[in-house]
Amino acid sequence: MSFISAARGIFSLLLFVLVTLAISAPLISLSLLKLAAYRSRYRPLLTRWLDKIASAWITANNLHQRWLLPTRIVYQGPEHLTRRQWFMLVVNHQSWVDILVLLRLFNREVPYFKFFLKTSLMWIPVLGLAFWALDFPFMRRHTKAQIARDPSLAGKDLATTQKQCERYSNKPVTIISYLEGTRFTPAKHRAQGSPYWHLLIPKAGGLAFTLTAMNGRIKTLLDVTIHYPGGRPSFVEYICGRVGRINVHARELAVGKDLLGNYTEDAEFRTHFQYWINQVWQEKDERLEALTQRELSHEK
């Protein structure tokens, strides 16, 4: 690593830390107020202010990334999105850099971001409180083996999702879902026997639960594909400015009534939903393959 790359990485990390420290005091203060005002009529107001603080944190970090890093994001997709409707955003997952790319492209273009988080993250000191205050949904999924041992668990995943999504009924949000459930690696790809060239097998259940739990409010699925011409970068490589270009493709897909149903108990609906998401994933894989082949042809 060159001196310039190392210096850029240290300065980038320092700016991330400084921005985070700057917003931590108001974020934690309002989070504690929201916790204290559990049933107060002021909770929605506190939530709006918390969302604004989080959005300001994203904006500040986006500014210093654009200023300091040479990375160019080549975007192809809808130019005029709206903050007045609910979105479900699905994206292929390769690196922690994926999150930074999404935030750079879509912050203030779509409603506030909400990520599904594992329940265990709720207990991380300070950070767990902030996630809770920002209304990030915490999920505990039951496995097929657990449901087989205790059939009463079959409907609890949907009930939990519905309860988590109730808080979004009065304000548009963008719920981000990594359908692969984990970051792509060649080892995971081989272990799964994935039928796709560049993707892991998508987990349709969580998406189906969420769309149904939102009671038709989500009418658009924003399908985002991220392609790294130089290979999957690490966070360190990114902040050191060693990522030259990132290709991003996005498209809007309508979420019709045929995509809302009981995924757990209705076998016909489950088959239909899985077929639909597998088609979305197949098209994403073909898009990634086309981008990969294009890069290879340019290298020759």
C-alpha positions in Angstrom: 0.0 0.0 0.0 1.4 3.4 -1.0 1.9 6.3 1.4 -0.9 8.3 -0.3 -3.4 5.3 0.0 -2.5 4.8 3.7 -2.8 8.5 4.5 -6.2 8.7 2.7 -7.4 5.7 4.6 -6.4 7.1 8.0 -8.0 10.5 7.2 -11.2 8.8 5.9 -11.5 6.7 9.0 -10.8 9.8 11.2 -13.7 11.7 9.4 -16.0 8.8 9.9 -15.2 8.7 13.6 -15.5 12.5 14.0 -18.9 12.6 12.3 -20.1 9.8 14.4 -18.9 11.5 17.6 -20.6 14.7 16.6 -24.0 13.1 16.2 -23.7 10.7 19.1 -24.7 13.1 21.9 -28.0 14.2 20.3 -28.8 10.7 19.1 -28.3 9.1 22.5 -30.1 11.9 24.3 -33.2 11.7 22.1 -33.0 7.8 22.3 -33.2 8.0 26.1 -36.0 10.5 25.9 -37.9 8.2 23.5 -37.3 5.3 26.0 -38.6 7.4 28.9 -41.6 8.6 26.8 -42.6 5.0 25.9 -46.4 5.7 25.6 -46.2 9.5 25.1 -47.8 11.3 22.2 -44.4 12.9 21.6 -42.8 9.6 20.5 -43.6 10.1 16.8 -41.9 13.6 17.0 -38.9 12.1 18.6 -38.7 9.4 16.0 -38.8 12.1 13.2 -35.9 13.9 14.8 -33.9 10.8 15.3 -34.4 9.9 11.6 -33.2 13.4 10.6 -30.1 13.0 12.8 -29.3 9.6 11.1 -29.9 11.1 7.7 -27.5 14.0 8.6 -24.9 11.5 9.6 -25.2 9.8 6.3 -25.1 13.1 4.4 -21.9 14.2 6.2 -20.2 10.9 5.5 -21.3 11.0 1.9 -19.8 14.4 1.5 -16.3 13.5 2.7 -16.3 10.3 0.7 -17.1 12.2 -2.5 -14.4 14.8 -1.6 -11.7 12.4 -0.5 -12.1 9.2 -2.4 -11.5 8.7 -6.2 -14.1 6.0 -6.4 -16.6 6.6 -9.2 -20.1 5.1 -9.0 -21.7 4.5 -12.4 -25.4 4.4 -11.8 -28.1 3.1 -14.2 -31.7 3.3 -13.0 -34.6 5.5 -12.0 -33.5 9.1 -11.8 -36.6 10.5 -10.0 -37.6 8.4 -7.0 -39.9 9.7 -4.3 -39.9 10.0 -0.5 -43.7 9.9 -0.3 -44.1 6.1 -0.8 -42.9 2.9 0.9 -40.1 0.9 -0.7 -38.7 -2.5 -0.3 -35.0 -2.5 -1.4 -33.3 -5.8 -2.2 -29.6 -6.0 -3.2 -26.9 -8.6 -3.7 -24.5 -8.7 -0.8 -20.7 -8.9 -1.3 -19.0 -6.5 1.1 -19.5 -4.0 3.9 -18.9 -1.5 1.1 -22.4 -2.3 -0.2 -24.0 -0.3 2.6 -21.9 2.7 1.9 -22.8 2.5 -1.8 -26.5 2.3 -1.1 -26.3 5.3 1.3 -24.3 7.4 -1.2 -26.8 6.8 -4.0 -30.2 6.7 -2.3 -30.0 8.9 0.9 -32.6 11.7 0.6 -33.8 10.1 -2.7 -36.1 7.6 -0.9 -37.6 7.5 2.6 -35.5 6.8 5.7 -33.6 3.5 5.6 -34.5 0.6 7.9 -32.4 -2.5 8.1 -33.6 -5.8 9.5 -31.3 -6.7 12.3 -30.6 -9.8 14.4 -32.2 -9.7 17.9 -28.8 -10.2 19.5 -27.7 -6.7 18.2 -30.3 -5.1 20.5 -28.1 -5.9 23.5 -25.0 -4.1 22.3 -24.4 -1.1 24.6 -25.4 2.3 23.2 -25.6 1.0 19.6 -28.5 -1.3 20.4 -30.4 1.6 22.0 -29.8 3.7 18.9 -31.0 0.9 16.6 -34.2 0.5 18.7 -34.8 4.3 18.8 -34.4 4.5 15.0 -37.1 1.8 14.7 -34.8 -0.7 13.0 -36.7 -4.1 13.1 -35.2 -6.8 15.2 -36.0 -10.3 14.0 -35.7 -13.8 15.4 -36.4 -16.3 12.7 -37.4 -19.9 13.5 -35.7 -22.6 11.5 -37.5 -25.4 9.8 -36.1 -27.8 12.4 -37.5 -25.7 15.2 -40.9 -25.5 13.6 -40.9 -29.2 13.0 -40.3 -29.8 16.7 -42.9 -27.2 17.8 -45.5 -26.5 15.1 -46.9 -23.6 17.2 -43.9 -21.5 16.1 -45.1 -21.6 12.4 -47.1 -18.4 12.6 -44.9 -16.5 15.0 -42.4 -15.3 12.4 -45.3 -13.5 10.5 -46.7 -12.2 13.8 -43.3 -10.8 14.8 -42.8 -9.2 11.5 -46.3 -7.6 11.6 -45.6 -6.2 15.0 -42.3 -4.8 13.9 -43.8 -3.2 10.8 -46.7 -1.6 12.6 -44.5 1.4 13.4 -44.1 2.1 9.7 -47.9 2.4 9.0 -48.0 6.2 9.3 -44.7 7.2 7.6 -43.0 6.0 4.4 -39.8 4.1 4.9 -37.3 2.1 2.8 -36.8 -1.4 4.2 -33.5 -2.9 3.0 -33.2 -6.7 2.8 -30.2 -8.8 1.9 -32.0 -11.8 0.5 -28.9 -14.0 0.5 -28.6 -13.6 4.2 -24.9 -13.3 4.2 -22.0 -11.9 2.1 -21.2 -13.8 -1.1 -17.9 -15.7 -1.1 -16.8 -18.5 -3.5 -16.7 -21.0 -0.5 -20.3 -20.2 0.4 -21.3 -20.4 -3.2 -19.8 -23.9 -3.6 -21.3 -25.1 -0.3 -24.8 -24.1 -1.3 -24.5 -25.5 -4.8 -26.0 -22.2 -5.9 -27.6 -22.3 -9.4 -26.4 -18.8 -10.0 -23.0 -17.7 -11.2 -22.6 -14.6 -9.0 -25.2 -14.9 -6.3 -26.2 -17.1 -3.3 -29.6 -18.6 -3.2 -32.2 -16.0 -2.1 -34.2 -16.5 1.1 -37.8 -15.7 0.1 -39.6 -16.1 3.4 -38.5 -12.9 5.1 -39.4 -10.8 2.1 -42.8 -12.5 1.8 -43.5 -11.9 5.5 -42.5 -8.2 5.3 -44.6 -7.4 2.2 -47.6 -9.1 3.7 -47.1 -7.5 7.1 -47.1 -4.0 5.5 -50.7 -4.6 4.3 -50.2 -3.4 0.8 -48.3 -0.2 1.6 -45.2 -1.4 -0.2 -46.2 -1.2 -3.9 -42.6 -1.0 -5.3 -39.7 -3.2 -4.9 -36.4 -1.5 -5.7 -34.1 -4.2 -7.1 -30.5 -3.0 -6.9 -27.5 -4.8 -8.3 -24.0 -3.9 -7.3 -21.0 -4.9 -9.4 -17.3 -4.4 -8.5 -15.2 -4.5 -11.6 -12.0 -5.0 -9.5 -13.4 -7.7 -7.3 -15.1 -7.6 -3.9 -13.4 -4.8 -2.0 -12.9 -4.6 1.8 -13.8 -1.5 3.8 -10.1 -0.7 4.2 -9.5 -0.9 0.4 -12.5 1.4 -0.1 -11.5 4.1 2.4 -7.9 4.0 1.1 -9.2 4.9 -2.4 -8.2 1.6 -4.0 -11.6 1.1 -5.6 -11.7 2.8 -9.0 -15.3 2.2 -10.2 -18.5 0.6 -8.9 -21.4 -0.2 -11.2 -24.9 0.0 -9.8 -28.1 -1.0 -11.6 -31.5 -0.3 -10.2 -35.0 -1.0 -11.4 -38.5 -0.6 -9.9 -40.8 -3.7 -9.8 -44.5 -3.5 -8.9 -45.6 -5.4 -5.9 -49.1 -6.7 -6.7 -51.7 -8.4 -4.6 -50.5 -11.8 -5.9 -47.3 -11.3 -3.8 -49.2 -10.9 -0.5 -50.2 -14.1 1.3 -49.5 -16.6 4.0 -46.0 -17.9 3.1 -45.9 -20.4 6.0 -49.3 -22.2 5.5 -50.3 -21.6 1.9 -48.2 -24.0 -0.2 -49.5 -22.6 -3.5 -48.7 -19.0 -2.6 -45.2 -20.1 -1.3 -44.4 -21.8 -4.6 -45.6 -18.7 -6.6 -43.6 -16.3 -4.4 -40.4 -18.4 -4.7 -40.8 -18.6 -8.4 -41.1 -14.9 -8.6 -38.1 -14.1 -6.5 -36.0 -16.7 -8.3 -36.8 -15.0 -11.6 -35.7 -11.7 -10.1 -32.5 -13.3 -8.9 -31.9 -15.0 -12.3 -32.2 -11.7 -14.1 -29.8 -10.1 -11.5 -27.3 -12.9 -12.1 -27.5 -12.4 -15.9 -26.9 -8.7 -15.3 -23.8 -9.4 -13.2 -22.5 -11.8 -15.8 -23.0 -9.3 -18.6 -21.1 -6.7 -16.6 -18.3 -9.1 -15.9 -18.0 -10.1 -19.5 -17.9 -6.5 -20.6 -15.1 -5.8 -18.2 -13.1 -8.8 -19.5 -13.6 -7.7 -23.1 -12.2 -4.2 -22.2 -9.1 -5.8 -20.6 -8.2 -7.7 -23.8 
